[in-house]
Amino acid sequence: MTQPRDTSWLASADQRSPWEQVRVAVAGLGLSGFAAADALQHLGAAVTVVAESTDEASREKATLLEILGVDVRLGGDPRGDLPGDLDLVVMSPGIPPGAPLPAEAARRGLLVWGDVELAWRLRDPANLTPWLCVTGTNGKTTTVQMLEAMLRADGLRAAAAGNVGLPMCEVVMDPDPFDVLAVELSSHQLHWSSTLSAHSATVLNVAPDHLSWHGDVESYTAAKAKVYERCQVSAVYNVDASPSRRLVEEAEVVEGCRAIGFTLGIPSVGMIGLVEDVLADRAFIEGRDRNAAELARVADVSSGAPHNVANALAAAALARSFGVAADAVRRGLQGFELDRHRIAEVGDLDGVRYVDDSKATNSHAALASLQAFDTVVWVAGGLAKGASFDELVKESASRLRGVVLLGADRALISAALSRHAPDVPVIEVSDTETGVMERAVHAAASLAQPGDTVLLAPACASQDLFADYAARGDAFAAAVRWLRER
């Protein structure tokens, strides 16, 4: 008679645990799913991958994993494809908690982790690399990349990982351990995490987003808040944005962990902020009750837009919590360049700037972008994802020279403009013809005056008209070139 497997050790598992005793299903075959399956098979676990996708990229990954001995089941119902004898399901961040697969795992009483939770447990106990974690509705990627630049400027072997850069399971399995990791965490990844204990962490901001995944804003906020749980050294909060401070106050952190604020205002003791054009540290220096240390200048921050300065302050707080020198903060910022489609100037025609911020896919990000400019012709629209635009329009109405709307849910933005900015001229561009972005840019140029900025900050997802936000931004830049050559 077969003896039942004892997998009680999974509760405190690490990289050196007896993974060959475990049978695992990995749900999803994106970057994180592939990395999780690869890591687990490397450690000897019996791994099955279940995924609905059958595209070419998925088939290529499946072939690689099958060569390594992984059972890959594509294109079916993941619930039915789950093997009967399992110990653990590793859930893709794209699978919402209300989906059928998590419900089936719960019905069967299976242990469910996300890829980040798995990676945390797969760390080598001989090399427990600290994680500096960043989450928030907007600014995560920029902040993590700034943080990585600061860490590397101080001579540390560091990597940006998680929701950006390398998948976490790949990073923790690297045979050459990192000194420290700059980790971007989405609300989806945090939802499936339960034991993460960051060296230091921040919630940059919280605004309604991904509500169809989480169900409501309370659940979304609760997922973000998990980044502070068991935080060891510094819980970094945004002084200027609710509910960041409240989430720190409510978190169960390790004894001795400090609450560190960052602000676009003058910093109090225990904060990093701005003194005129100086990024100033009053949190990690001797005599901080009387003095501040200069970390950098606003001119050192790529684009200098207020939300990017806030990102730099958050990154600096995390870097300083790890002991990074002040001059390394400056050098990291000076060498950093924003990713494409983030406040990127793509042209200047007849005294009008054209700026691509296609990555501004929700209202909170679009508002931050709009507030970086004095007078704007705003190009917006796409898939609203259930969002409301009233607050965005009310907050930005005084800056709007005009608005050009495109995309499936443009009527929602148009209605908000009618309510809160009725005097602002609006041009709607039909989706039914080709060249939608060329027509949008041409319309924006007709509204703009010298000194204005034509800003693509859509406040919406892109997939109604474009493959992704990058394709939308590329189309905007191409349309500006087309306008120049007419």
Secondary structure, DSSP 8 states (H G I E B T S, - for coil): -------GGGGG--TTS-GGG-EEEEE--SHHHHHHHHHHHHTT-EEEEEES--SHHHHHHHHHHHHTT-EEEESS-HHHHS-SS-SEEEE-TTS-TTSHHHHHHHHTT-EEEEHHHHHHHTS-TT----EEEEE-SSSHHHHHHHHHHHHHHTT--EEEEESSSB-HHHHHT-SS--SEEEEE--HHHHHT-SS---SEEEE----S--HHHHSSHHHHHHHHHGGGTT--SEEEEETTSTTHHHHHHH----TT-EEEEE-SS---TTEEEEETTEEEESSSSTTTTT--EEEEEGGGSSS--HHHHHHHHHHHHHHHHTT--HHHHHHHHHT----TTSSEEEEEETTEEEEE-TT--SHHHHHHHHTT-SSEEEEE-SB-TT---HHHHHHHGGGEEEEEE-STTHHHHHHHHHHH-TTS-EEE--SSSS-HHHHHHHHHHHH--TT-EEEE--SSBSTTTSSSHHHHHHHHHHHHHHHHH-
